Amino acid sequence: MRFFLIFKHYKNNVENQFDKKIKVIRSDKGEEYEAQFGESCFQNDIIHQTTAPYSSSQNDITEYKN
């Protein structure tokens, strides 16, 4: 639940600051927020791409920055 509220806040900030809509978001298949998050993405026309959990090879940019 907390993740979902943080995402909503992040989404609003990004869209207000840059005057652009979030089109795609990528995450692992975390079951703890999948239902609510997926519904929110569907309602806002955001493509939710999922990767296999614990697979750093599918998260190239994120893993590179870390």
C-alpha positions, 0 to 999 in steps of 0.5 A: 500500500505504501509503495502505491501511494509513493508511486502516485506522488511520483507520477504526479510530480513527474507529470507536473514538472515536465508536462509529459505523461509516463508511458512505460514503467518496468518492475520485477513481479513483486506480488505485494503491490501487483494488483493495485499497481496494475489497475492504476497503470491500466487506468492511466494508460501506462504500460507495465513491463515486468522482469523476472525477479532478481535478474540484474541482466534485465535491469541494465540501466538500473543495475549500472547506476547502482 
